[in-house]
Amino acid sequence: MPTTLVDKAKTVARPMRECAGKTEGRCYIYCIIDCDEPKNFGCQAIDSGSGDVHTVVKGGIAAVVSPSSQEKYAINRQNTLLHQCVMEYLMEQGHTVLPVKFDTIAEEKNGVGPEERIVHQVLAKRFDEISSLLEAMRGRAEMGLKALWRDMSTIFREIVKSDAQIMRLRSKIVRQSSLEPRDQIGRAQFAMRVKLGELVKRALDTKKEQEERALLDAIRNIVVDFRKNKTFGDQMFANLAILVEKSRIEEFDRRLNGLADAIQGRVNLRYVGPLPPSSFIELVIKWEE
């Protein structure tokens, strides 16, 4: 029977140090959190060996950073996973997390260190904005939800059966094909097959939209917000980022399992979370010279 599948990236524990340290030259920024004191966190930094993940604090909000030996980080699975793992670790510690765009680096400039630049150009300058966003995301998390048809032959049969134009054109192609040699396809036959493919593709897209809407309707009363992401291949008809209250995650899980039971054999539902709300907010930091 189809079930919801829960998966989660794991952080790699590192020993904690007694206090948050200074970062010299350059530092990588993961996110902004609600925190009013210097802290070191026991999670792996994106630049292993350069130093610990720690806070840069200003007035009850904090940037989470680590020393960086690089000017730029490649967008690859390892780096993006480490960036994500730090934020997930902070969520597990009870912090509200505002994701910062991947590969955001603060550098020393004109004798001003990276942490001091973060304090003045980010935490102080954007204090009201950040405080408001932290309040909006407090107690909430993102869940990634995908829905895939299990048997595409069944889906295509449903499309043919429900669309008279497709049914007529398919029948015409079958009749003409039976009268022509297998190795000979005339221009008219070829054109009809192209047309049939276009009609089926259009009908499939419509069916995806309908079933995505039905899925959202089934969970809408426990969803704070959602984002639609690109789907891949014919089987996937929904790829959603769902924002939910953390207190309702168990209810979200029960609702999806109930749906999975109701559509047994037809649809496979998969979700991952709780995650940082990266689909709903991503802070972009632009540095002043």
C-alpha positions, 0 to 999 in steps of 0.5 A: 500500500502506498505510504508517505515517506519521511526522509531527512538530512542529518547533521554531523556532530562536532565538539562544542567549544566554550564560547563563540569565536571571532572570524578573521578575513572571511566568513560564510553565512547560513541563516539568521535566527532568534538568539541573544547570546554568542553560541557555538554549535556542534554541527559541521561547517561548510568549510570543514577545518576552518572553524566552528559554526557560531553566532554573530549577535545584535539585539536578540537576533543573530547571524549564524556563520563559520570561517571561510577559506574560499571566496566562492562555493560551488553549487553541488550536492555536498555544499548545499547539503551542509548548508541545509544541515546547519539550518536543520540542526538549528531548528532542532535546537528550537530556533526560528530560522530565516535562510540566507541565500547559498554562497553568501560570504562576508569579507573584511573590507577597509580594515572592517572585519566580516563579523562587524560588517554583518552586525552593521550592514545586516543585523542593525540596518535590517533589524526591523525587517528581520525581526518581523520575518522571524515573528512570521516564521516562528513555530512554522516549518516547511514540508516538501510534498511530491505526488506521483502516479504509480501506473501511467498506463492506467492514467493514459487509458483514463485520458483516452476514455475521457476525451472524445477527440483523442478517442476518435483520432486514436481509433482512426490511426489504428484503422489506417495502420491496419491497412498500411504496411508496417514499414510505411507510414504516410504523411497523413498518418504521421501528421495524425500521430503528431496531433495525437501526441499533442492532444495527449500532452495537453490532456495530461497537463490538465489532469496534473493540474486537476489532481494537484488541486484535489491534493491541495484541497484535501490538506488546505485547512492545515496549511499556512501557505504553499508554493508550487515547484516544477514537476519532472516526468509524466508521473509526477503531478505535484511538487509542493512546498508546504508551510505548516505550524510545527504543532500540526505536523503530526496531523499533516502526517495523519492526513497524508497517510489517510489520503494514501490509504484512500488512493491505494494503488493509484498514487504514491505520496512522499514528503520530507520535513520538517525543513527550514522555510527556504521556499518561502523566504531567502534573505539576499545580502548585498554588501556596501563598499 
